[in-house]
Amino acid sequence: MSEQVQLVPNNSLLTKTPEEGRQLAVKMARLIIKVTQPDAAVREKLRPVYADDASMLIAIGQTVAIEFATIAAANNYWK
């Protein structure tokens, strides 16, 4: 039986600061990778592939940006 991954840590997108929101966005992006490829050995094997591919690194950045935009909106942009 596979481990259940909590895709929204603590079931909340609310953070005190934009910095905490950005950290949460990175964490959530990493969780998506874990869910997509649950085998840790396979993820480790694939790491060098995307580490040397600028397009893949840009895609990772875009994923974090989308997560951060969602978190920012949930926090009323910290107004």
N, C-alpha and C positions, 0 to 999 in steps of 0.2 A: 504494500500500500504506500502510495507516495505521500510525502509531507504536504500538508495544506499550507499554502503561502498566503499571508495576509497582504493583499495588494495595496491597501491603504493603511499604513501603520497607525495603530491606535484608533482605527476607524474614524479618522478626522483629518481634514485638510487645513485646519486652523493652526496658525503659527503666530508667535509673538512679533517676529521681525521678517523682513524680506530675506535676510541671510538664512534664517531657519527655514523659510519657504524654499529657498534654492537648494538647501541640503536635503530637504524632503523630496524635491523634484528629482535629484540625482538618485536618491534611494529608491524612489518609485520606478525610475527608468531601469535601474539594476534589477528590481523585482520582476519586471516584464521579461527581461532576458532569462531570469531563473525559471519563470513559468514556461516560457517558450522552449527552452532547452533545460529540462530538469536534471540531466545527467552532468554532475560537476566535472567529471573527467573529460567529457566532450567539450564543455565550455572552456576548460583549461587548454585543451588541444586547439580550439579555434581562436583563442586570444591572439596568438601571433599573426593570424590571417588579417584580422581587422586592425591590429595595432600598426600595421605597415600600409594600410590602405586609407588614403585621405578621404575618399568618398564615404567609406564606412564610418570613419571618425566624425565626419560632418553629419551623417545620419544620426549618430548617437547624440550629438549636440542638439539636433533638431528635436529628438525625442524628449530630451531634458527640457528644452524650451517650451514644448507643448505642455508638459507636466507642470512647469513653473507658471505658465499662463493660467492654467486651471486653478492652481493653488492661490495665485494672486487674486483672481476673481473671487474665490471663496473667502478671501480675507479682505474683501472690499479694497483691495490694493493698499492695505495698511493705512487707510486714511483715518 
